Amino acid sequence: MVSPVRVLLPFVFLLAVAGCQTGTPSASVSRIGFKANYLVARAALEKGQYAKAERSYAGLLKKAGPLEPRLRLEYAHTLLRAGKFDKASDEARVVASQLDGRGRAAALAVQATADQEIARAAINKGTVTSDAVQRLVAAKQAFDEVLTGYPDLDPLGGLALRRKTIDIEMSTIR
């Protein structure tokens, strides 16, 4: 899984820069409100309060501006943790299409994990569809891209382990 610190650091930096800019009093109040709402969402995610985090991130996305891809990634991570794999995959896919580099890799890790979980559910039910197979293939490709380009995003080896299990899962459905 992607380290929360790695995802959070760029956002904290952007908030700090935004906080240094001058503007109208209402803009300052708006930034303070946004930051407070972000901290609520982040705390809820870290405490496992996924419904609260999901609502908070969804609200933040409406006024995220240039921070939208980063917030959408955290939203996708929240959905993943909440077990809403279809939505998590969709949101992460959007982010992966908007970013490059580490941001794209972080989004691909979330998307791949969600896709693998969707496919696993189908395999466990014995109802393997072409969608499940396509999701495993997409997860395999995404994990490969992350692990090849940014192996440091997998410090504990969880993504590599997931990648290896895809080969096993694919062999059970062929």
Kinemage of the C-alpha trace (Angstrom):
@kinemage 1
@onewidth
@group {chain A} dominant
@subgroup {mainchain}
@vectorlist {calphas} color= white
{ca met a 1} P 0.000 0.000 0.000
{ca val a 2} L 1.160 3.544 -0.600
{ca ser a 3} L 2.710 5.253 2.385
{ca pro a 4} L 0.342 7.938 3.693
{ca val a 5} L 3.352 10.157 4.339
{ca arg a 6} L 4.399 10.049 0.676
{ca val a 7} L 0.904 10.981 -0.448
{ca leu a 8} L 0.454 13.621 2.240
{ca leu a 9} L 3.768 15.504 1.932
{ca pro a 10} L 3.044 17.201 -1.406
{ca phe a 11} L -0.390 18.209 -0.170
{ca val a 12} L 0.995 19.671 3.066
{ca phe a 13} L 3.542 21.609 1.019
{ca leu a 14} L 0.800 23.011 -1.211
{ca leu a 15} L -1.244 24.019 1.827
{ca ala a 16} L 1.777 25.759 3.342
{ca val a 17} L 2.431 27.681 0.124
{ca ala a 18} L -1.242 28.583 -0.204
{ca gly a 19} L -1.250 29.783 3.395
{ca cys a 20} L 1.601 32.202 2.662
{ca gln a 21} L -0.202 33.940 -0.168
{ca thr a 22} L -2.033 37.162 0.460
{ca gly a 23} L -5.575 37.682 -0.625
{ca thr a 24} L -8.944 38.809 0.510
{ca pro a 25} L -10.093 37.957 4.036
{ca ser a 26} L -12.716 35.598 2.612
{ca ala a 27} L -10.016 33.739 0.666
{ca ser a 28} L -8.041 33.328 3.882
{ca val a 29} L -11.097 32.041 5.723
{ca ser a 30} L -11.826 29.718 2.824
{ca arg a 31} L -8.287 28.273 2.974
{ca ile a 32} L -8.584 27.779 6.714
{ca gly a 33} L -11.933 26.019 6.283
{ca phe a 34} L -10.569 23.837 3.518
{ca lys a 35} L -7.539 22.891 5.592
{ca ala a 36} L -9.715 22.092 8.606
{ca asn a 37} L -11.992 19.925 6.462
{ca tyr a 38} L -8.983 18.172 4.979
{ca leu a 39} L -7.608 17.405 8.424
{ca val a 40} L -10.997 15.952 9.433
{ca ala a 41} L -11.021 13.723 6.336
{ca arg a 42} L -7.438 12.600 6.852
{ca ala a 43} L -7.937 11.868 10.552
{ca ala a 44} L -11.093 9.880 9.810
{ca leu a 45} L -9.217 7.802 7.220
{ca glu a 46} L -6.363 7.086 9.602
{ca lys a 47} L -8.786 6.154 12.411
{ca gly a 48} L -10.673 3.730 10.172
{ca gln a 49} L -13.796 5.902 10.078
{ca tyr a 50} L -14.240 5.292 6.384
{ca ala a 51} L -17.812 6.537 5.984
{ca lys a 52} L -16.856 9.862 7.572
{ca ala a 53} L -13.660 10.064 5.513
{ca glu a 54} L -15.572 9.277 2.330
{ca arg a 55} L -18.112 12.042 2.972
{ca ser a 56} L -15.381 14.513 3.880
{ca tyr a 57} L -13.243 13.809 0.817
{ca ala a 58} L -16.284 13.934 -1.460
{ca gly a 59} L -17.071 17.389 -0.108
{ca leu a 60} L -13.491 18.565 -0.514
{ca leu a 61} L -13.371 17.420 -4.136
{ca lys a 62} L -16.074 19.939 -5.022
{ca lys a 63} L -13.708 22.816 -4.211
{ca ala a 64} L -10.283 21.208 -4.600
{ca gly a 65} L -9.076 23.184 -7.614
{ca pro a 66} L -5.481 22.246 -8.468
{ca leu a 67} L -5.349 19.862 -5.495
{ca glu a 68} L -8.060 17.684 -7.046
{ca pro a 69} L -5.846 14.803 -8.238
{ca arg a 70} L -4.163 14.447 -4.823
{ca leu a 71} L -7.469 14.600 -2.979
{ca arg a 72} L -9.058 12.171 -5.427
{ca leu a 73} L -6.201 9.742 -4.742
{ca glu a 74} L -6.845 9.942 -1.005
{ca tyr a 75} L -10.562 9.532 -1.706
{ca ala a 76} L -9.796 6.411 -3.777
{ca his a 77} L -7.651 5.088 -0.935
{ca thr a 78} L -10.558 5.674 1.460
{ca leu a 79} L -12.914 3.763 -0.828
{ca leu a 80} L -10.386 0.936 -1.068
{ca arg a 81} L -10.109 0.670 2.691
{ca ala a 82} L -13.905 0.766 2.986
{ca gly a 83} L -14.169 -2.224 0.651
{ca lys a 84} L -15.822 -0.211 -2.135
{ca phe a 85} L -13.540 -1.678 -4.738
{ca asp a 86} L -15.455 -0.696 -7.882
{ca lys a 87} L -15.559 2.961 -6.868
{ca ala a 88} L -11.955 2.885 -5.645
{ca ser a 89} L -10.779 1.476 -8.969
{ca asp a 90} L -12.721 4.084 -10.938
{ca glu a 91} L -11.408 7.002 -8.881
{ca ala a 92} L -7.814 5.761 -8.958
{ca arg a 93} L -8.033 5.239 -12.713
{ca val a 94} L -9.056 8.893 -13.126
{ca val a 95} L -6.064 10.032 -11.072
{ca ala a 96} L -3.659 7.760 -12.953
{ca ser a 97} L -4.830 9.341 -16.211
{ca gln a 98} L -4.220 12.859 -14.843
{ca leu a 99} L -0.803 12.425 -13.238
{ca asp a 100} L 2.576 11.083 -14.145
{ca gly a 101} L 5.562 9.935 -12.130
{ca arg a 102} L 5.071 9.076 -8.464
{ca gly a 103} L 1.510 10.374 -8.395
{ca arg a 104} L 0.522 8.080 -11.242
{ca ala a 105} L 2.314 5.172 -9.581
{ca ala a 106} L 0.474 5.767 -6.300
{ca ala a 107} L -2.851 5.853 -8.132
{ca leu a 108} L -1.977 2.675 -10.042
{ca ala a 109} L -1.227 0.897 -6.767
{ca val a 110} L -4.710 1.729 -5.473
{ca gln a 111} L -6.373 0.852 -8.795
{ca ala a 112} L -4.518 -2.456 -9.061
{ca thr a 113} L -5.359 -3.448 -5.504
{ca ala a 114} L -9.031 -2.650 -6.043
{ca asp a 115} L -9.134 -4.515 -9.360
{ca gln a 116} L -7.470 -7.545 -7.823
{ca glu a 117} L -9.997 -7.579 -4.975
{ca ile a 118} L -12.897 -7.385 -7.437
{ca ala a 119} L -11.460 -10.314 -9.392
{ca arg a 120} L -10.829 -12.291 -6.194
{ca ala a 121} L -14.447 -11.904 -5.167
{ca ala a 122} L -15.541 -13.325 -8.519
{ca ile a 123} L -13.066 -16.201 -8.256
{ca asn a 124} L -14.223 -17.020 -4.736
{ca lys a 125} L -17.850 -17.055 -5.885
{ca gly a 126} L -16.959 -19.305 -8.797
{ca thr a 127} L -18.398 -16.755 -11.227
{ca val a 128} L -15.334 -15.684 -13.152
{ca thr a 129} L -16.358 -13.327 -15.922
{ca ser a 130} L -14.370 -11.646 -18.651
{ca asp a 131} L -14.494 -8.515 -16.469
{ca ala a 132} L -12.708 -10.371 -13.657
{ca val a 133} L -10.032 -11.604 -16.048
{ca gln a 134} L -9.592 -8.103 -17.514
{ca arg a 135} L -9.257 -6.673 -14.011
{ca leu a 136} L -6.536 -9.182 -13.136
{ca val a 137} L -4.674 -8.321 -16.323
{ca ala a 138} L -5.027 -4.589 -15.594
{ca ala a 139} L -3.868 -5.114 -11.994
{ca lys a 140} L -0.855 -7.111 -13.177
{ca gln a 141} L 0.138 -4.364 -15.620
{ca ala a 142} L -0.365 -1.640 -13.018
{ca phe a 143} L 1.653 -3.462 -10.357
{ca asp a 144} L 4.413 -4.078 -12.912
{ca glu a 145} L 4.555 -0.370 -13.766
{ca val a 146} L 4.695 0.644 -10.103
{ca leu a 147} L 7.266 -1.960 -9.099
{ca thr a 148} L 9.483 -1.292 -12.109
{ca gly a 149} L 9.396 2.497 -11.959
{ca tyr a 150} L 9.006 3.153 -8.233
{ca pro a 151} L 10.070 0.128 -6.172
{ca asp a 152} L 10.462 2.411 -3.153
{ca leu a 153} L 6.654 2.741 -3.051
{ca asp a 154} L 6.621 -0.878 -1.858
{ca pro a 155} L 8.965 -0.825 1.153
{ca leu a 156} L 7.367 -3.840 2.842
{ca gly a 157} L 6.826 -5.902 -0.305
{ca gly a 158} L 3.026 -5.933 -0.174
{ca leu a 159} L 2.580 -4.848 -3.768
{ca ala a 160} L 5.144 -7.373 -4.976
{ca leu a 161} L 3.321 -10.111 -3.108
{ca arg a 162} L 0.009 -9.053 -4.635
{ca arg a 163} L 1.650 -9.077 -8.060
{ca lys a 164} L 2.905 -12.636 -7.549
{ca thr a 165} L -0.512 -13.853 -6.428
{ca ile a 166} L -2.070 -12.584 -9.648
{ca asp a 167} L -0.181 -15.253 -11.581
{ca ile a 168} L -1.574 -17.884 -9.210
{ca glu a 169} L -5.090 -16.460 -9.443
{ca met a 170} L -4.918 -16.403 -13.239
{ca ser a 171} L -3.781 -20.014 -13.312
{ca thr a 172} L -6.865 -21.053 -11.312
{ca ile a 173} L -9.262 -19.584 -13.857
{ca arg a 174} L -7.678 -20.871 -17.055
